[in-house]
Amino acid sequence: MRIDKLLWFLRFTKTRPLAQALAEAGHVRLNGRRVERSAQGVQVGDVLVLPLHAGVRVVEILALPARRGPASEAQACYRALDGGAEISIAARSNRSGPEARQEYEGDFLP
């Protein structure tokens, strides 16, 4: 199934053109690789990283939906791997001050 169609069916975007734009902008990751085409294929077991208005979501695809149904039907097709919590990278970028700078610099020191 195409990734844009999946994002729309699973109700991560309100319209399919928005799903296409999200995928083609390169903001979505599929199994750790950047998606640059809205026609990219998605299969059961794939892991998606999605930047949404509420934050970054990491989900595993459990089933491919046959239609854009109600939210409960869509939610049965994926499992949230992030547990609804902020991802550490996103949490770090929201902080400021010397503690955040020291933690950031510490990540890249040999």
Stockholm file with secondary structure:
# STOCKHOLM 1.0

chainA/1-110         MRIDKLLWFLRFTKTRPLAQALAEAGHVRLNGRRVERSAQGVQVGDVLVLPLHAGVRVVEILALPARRGPASEAQACYRALDGGAEISIAARSNRSGPEARQEYEGDFLP
#=GR chainA/1-110 SS CBHHHHHHHTTSSSSHHHHHHHHHTTCCEETTEECCCTTCBCCTTCEEEEEETTEEEEEEECCCCSSCCCHHHHHTTEEESSTTSCCHHHHHHTCCSHHHHHHHHHHHCC
#=GC SS_cons         CBHHHHHHHTTSSSSHHHHHHHHHTTCCEETTEECCCTTCBCCTTCEEEEEETTEEEEEEECCCCSSCCCHHHHHTTEEESSTTSCCHHHHHHTCCSHHHHHHHHHHHCC
//
